[in-house]
């Protein structure tokens, strides 16, 4: 299977100019919000590669969504949120029975790279040293917030680009908007996504996709909808562009799995960290912490201040709850952030750990550079996947994915199809990853899994 970059190049050939509709007499026409076109064009290219009809992708600006839908001419239509999708259905633009869902937009607090003012979320709205903006958010989604805290926002705007420019210029300190607003932005902003479990369902929006009521070939259009909303290759494209796939409702399931299956693993790895590095004071950061089960063990067995980071806001909310229930909240902190843009200053962590997260990172060299930036001189990072060296092999073998050997953790076995693997972005050769990251002081460890130790 070709790389996602190669597929993007194919997508450029698949999605011809809107000025040449005659060339697409036998193809499908897909309409979607303009900001999502790069990902949808790439996904459409894979659909064609797999034998689907040619796809012409059209974008519409947010403020002309209804005009675009009413004009017609599309076979498949993507709405910007469930409410817009319901309106499409009410007006007869789409067939509601064909509804699928692409990925999820999450409300987020956007801050500058490295988060210089240490913003953690909307709980910082009352800080007098912060200048807040809100942009690109329908008023009904933030009605309560505007009523209660509206005076804290020095900018209320429809234009996300304006707000992000002011953020980059240092004229704003934080912007409340959709996390998708910074996808593809080269300025490496930090997105602190907000849990809908705390702020309500309006803070998450699945993008619905439908066959239109006047589709020229409804069966072919339905095949495209099914592919875009369910095929693992399409979902990998969305992940590669930085989109989340769900609205967080599955986080509680993982909380239970972590507690029941992996507790012995966490205990063994934390023991291994203490034995190998003797770092028991200072700051430890866990990247991809989930509900914080391993962090609880690390906090109990050391005097470290433990900071857990996860991209899923609901997982972070569960981790905070777990820390409070364990009586460790004073020495633990959990932050919602992307591993590719960590919300911490340079050189602040004595120890950085990550277990099982690397094959879910869309740009591992970039994430490694972030780890190296945040690590203190003299600090250690221990990143990878496996069950650690203290878990008995017979017990450890039962926990690995089917067909995955400990020394090949985080990769797909040879010949395994993508559909059979849980890893969207296999790690591959650690040496190549570290070379691309520009990190020289490292050691690959294959005892009890597959890990890389980074020193600074």
N, C-alpha and C positions, 0 to 999 in steps of 0.2 A: 504494500500500500504506500502511495507516495506521501511525502510530507505535507503538512497543512499549508506551508508556503507555496509548494508546487500546486496545490489545489487552488490556492487563491489566484495564481496565474491562469489556471484553467478557467476559473470563474470569470476572469476578465473577458475571455473569449466567448463564454456561454451567455453572458449578459450584454447583449448588443445595445447600441445607442437607442434611446427612445425615439430618435428621429427616423428610424428605419423599421416601422411596424410591419411593412409588407413582407419582410424577410422572416417574420414569425407567424405566418399564416397557419402553420401546423403545430405551433408550440403553445405552451401555457404562459399566461401572464399573471405575475404575482405582484400585488401591491402591498407596501409596508411603510411604516414610518421611516423617513429618510435616514435617521441616525443609525438604523440597524442594517442598512444595505450591505456593508462589507461582509458581515457574518452571513447574511442570507444569500448573497451571491456565491460565497464559498460553499455553503451547504447545497445550494442548487446545482453547483458544478458536480458535486459528488452524486447527487440524484441522477444527473445525466450520465455520469460514468457507470452507474449501476443499471443503466438501461431505461431510465425514465425519459419522458419527452423533454425536448428543449424547453428552457424556462427563460423568459424575459422578465427581469425584475425592475419594477417601477417604485420610486419613492415619493412620498408626499410629506409636506411640512405639517407640523402639528396643528397649526391654526387653519389648515385647509382640509382637514381629515374628512369632514362630512361632504364637502364639495367633491372631493376625490371619489369617495364611495358612491355618491349619487350619480356621478358621471358614468360609472360603469366601465365595462370593457375588460375587467379583470376576471380571471378564473379562480384565483385564490386571494384572500384578503386577510391581512394581519392588522389587528386593532392595537392601540397603544395600552389598553388595559381592559379589565372585565367590563367596566361600565360602558366604555366605548363599544365593546363587542355586543353588549346587550342592546345598545341603540341601533347598531347595524342590523341586528336580528329583528327588532321592533319595526324598523323601516322597510324590512323586506330586502335588504341588500345582500344578505347571506342566508345560508341554510343552517340554522342553529344545531341541527342534528349531526352536522359534520365537524363540530368544534374540536380543535386540538389545542395544545398549549406548547409554546416554544421554550421560553426561559422566564426568569422572574426579575423584575426590577424591585430594588429595595431602597427605601428612604435612607439617606446617609448624611452624616456630617462630613464635609470635605475640608481638609486642612492642608497647609503647605507641606512639602517634603520634610520628613523627620519630625513633623509636629512640634515646632519650636516652643509653643506655649502649652504643651501638655494637655490638649483638649481630649476628653474622654467620651463626650456625647452631649445630649441635650441637658444633662444635669449641670452642665457648665454655663447654661444660658444666663444665669444671674451673676456671673463673674464680671466685675466692672472693668477688667483689663482686656476684654474681648469685644471685637466689633463683628457682629453677625450679619449675614445676608441670607435671604431665602429666594430661590429662583427656580422657575420651570415646574412649579408644583401647583396643581389645581387647588383653588381655595377651599373646596369642600373637604379635601384630605387633611387640611391643617386648621380647620375651623376653630377647634378648641384651643389649639396652641396660639393662634393669632389673637383670640379673645383674651387669653390669660397672660401671654408673654409677647404680644405683638410689638410693644414699645422697645423690646430688646433688639429688634432687627433694624439696622440702619439702612438696609436695602431690601426692598420687596420688588422682584422683577420677574418677567416672563423669560427673559433672555439669560440662559445658563452661561453662554460664552462670556457675556459682560461680567457676570459675578465671578467666574473663574479667572478672568483677566485681572480683576481687582484683587483677588486672592493672591495671584502670582506677583502682583506689584506691591503687596504688603499693605494695601488699603482696606482689606478685610482680613479677619483672622480665621473665620470659619463660615462655611456656606451649607445651608440645609437644602438638599436637592436629591434627585435620583442618583443612585450609584452609577448608572449607565452614562451619566453626563461626562465622566472622565475616561470612558473607554476609548483607547486610541490616542489620548492626550499625552504628549511626550514629556510633560512637566512633572510626572511622577508624584502627583497629589496622593494623599492618604485618604482612604474612604473608611469611615467608621460607621458601619451599617447598624441600623436601629431595629431591635426586635419587635415584630408585630405582636408578640405575646404580651409586650408591655405597653405599646403605643396604639394597638388596634390594627385591624386588617387593612385599613387605608394606607398603612405604611409598607405594604407589599402588593405588587401587582403582576400577576402572570399575564404574559402576552398571548391572547387567544388568536387562533388562525382558523379560517373557515373556507369552505367551498362557497363561491358566490351563487346567488339565486339564478344568475344567467350565464353560468359557466358553459363554454362551448362543448367541452367534453367532461362531464361531471365525474366519470370514473377515473380519468387520468388526473383530474384535479384532486380527487379524494386520495389518490396514491401519493401525490405531492404533499398533501396535508399530513398524511400518516407518516411519511418519511421525515418531514420537518419537525414533527412533534414527538416522534418516538424512536427513530433510528439512532443507534449508538454513535454512528459517524457524524451525524448532524449535531448531536449533543456534545461531542468532542470539539466541534467547531465553536460552539457557543462558549464552552469552557476556555478554549484557547484565546477567545476574544475578551475574557474576563467577566462573563456573565454567570450568575448563579442559576441553578436549574430548578430549585424549588423554593417554597415560601417558608421553610423552616419547621414544618409540622412533623418531620421525621426525627428531629433532634432527640426527643424523649426516648425513642426506640433505641438509639445508640447509647444513651445514658444507661439503659438497663443492660445492654450487651457488654458495655465496658465494665460494669460492676460485676457481672456474672462470669464472663469468660476470661478477661484479661487482667484481673487484679493480681494474680501471681506474677504475671509478666512485668507489670509496673513496679511491684516490690523488688523483683530481681534486678531490673534495670537501674533503679535508684540506688540499690546497694552497690551495683557495679560502678556507677558514677562516683560514689563516695570513695570506694576502694581504689579506683584508678586515678582520680584527680584530687581528692582531699579538699575539694572546694565546698565548704560548709557554711560560709558566711558571705555576705554581699548580695548580689542580684542574679537570679536565674530566670531565663525566659524560655518558655516552652512554645514552640511554633506548631500550630495545629493541635491545640490542647483538647479540643472537643469539650466534654463535660467536666474536664479537670481532674479526672481520677488519678492520673499519674502525678499531677502537681500536688495533690493532697498527700501522697506518700512522700514526695520530696520535701514538702514543708514539715511533715511530722519527723522526718529522720535527719534534718539539718536545721540550721538557724538562718537559712537563706530567705530573702524576700523573693517569693515566687510569682512571676507574672506570666499568665497564660494568654496566648494569642490564638484566635480562630476567626476565619472569615464568615462563619455562620453566626449571626447575632443571637439566635435562639440557643445555640450551644454555649455561648458566653453567659447568657442569662442562667442556664442550668448550672454552669460551673460556679457562678457567684452564689447560687442557692446552696450548692453542695459544700462550698467553703464555709458559709454561715452555719449550716447544720453541723459541721465538724468543729466549729469553734475556732477556725483558723483564718477568718476573714481579715483580721487586722494585719496579717503577714502575707496576704495573698491579694493579687489584683488580676482582673481578667478584662481584656481589651479586644474589641472586635476590629480586626484589621486584616489586610492582605499581606501575605509573606513577601510579596514583591515590592512592597512599600511600607516598611515598618514604622510605626508612630513613635520612635524613640530617637534620642540624640546619639551622636557618635560616641563610641567607647563607653557605654554605660553598663554592660553586662559582664559579669565574671564567668558565667556559665550559660550556654545556649544549648538546648536539647530539642530534638524533634524525632518522634517515632511514628512511622507509617504515613507521613504526609508527603514526602518528596515526589512519589509518582502521581500525585494529584496537582502538582505545581506546573503551570503552563510554560514557565520560563525558568528552569532550575538555575542556570548560571546567574541570572539577575537576582534570584532569591539568595543564592550563596553570597553574592556581593553585599547584599543587605545584611546578612548575618555577620560578615567580616567587618562591615562598617560599624555595627552596633557593639561588637565584641571589644572588651577592654584589652589593652596591651597586657600580655600575660594570661589572658583568659583562654578558655577552651570551649569549642563547640563539638557536640556529639550528635550527628544527624544520620538517619537512615531508617532501616526497617528490619524487624526480626523480633525474637523473643528474649534476647540477651543470653549471656553465657551461663547464668545460674539456674535457668529452668531446665529440668531433665529433658534430654532429647525426645524421649517417648512422649512426654506431655507436650513439648513444643511442636512436634510434628503434626499434632491434631489441630493446631491453631492456624497453620499456614493455609492459604488458598489452595484449592485442588491443583495438583501438578506443580506446585512451586517449591523448590528446594531452598533451604536456609541461605545458601551462598548465592542464590539467584533471586532473593527477596527484592521486590520492587520492579521486577521485569516480567515479561511474558515468556513462558517456555517456548522453545522453538516449535513452530508449526501451529501454535495456538491462535485461533481467530480472535479478532478484537471483541466480538460478541461474547466470548468465553472468559474474558479478563475483566477484573474490576479496575484496572489501572488505565486511565486515559493517556498518561504521559510517562511511559516506562523510563527509568533512570538511565539505563545503558551503562557505558563505560565511565566510571567515576573520574578517571584521569582526564578524559576528554572534557567532562563537565568542569572540572577544576581549572583546566587550561583556559577554557572559554570564560570562566569567571575571573581569571587573573589572580588566583590564590595559589601560592607556592608552598606554604608550610602546612601540609596535610598528610594524613596517613589513612589508607583504606584498611578496614578491619572486617574480616569475614567470620569471626568467632561469634556464634549466637545470632547470625543474621548477616546483614550487609550494611556497613556503616562507614562514614568518613569522619575522622577526627581532625578538626581545624584548630590551629594555634595562631596566636597573634602576639 
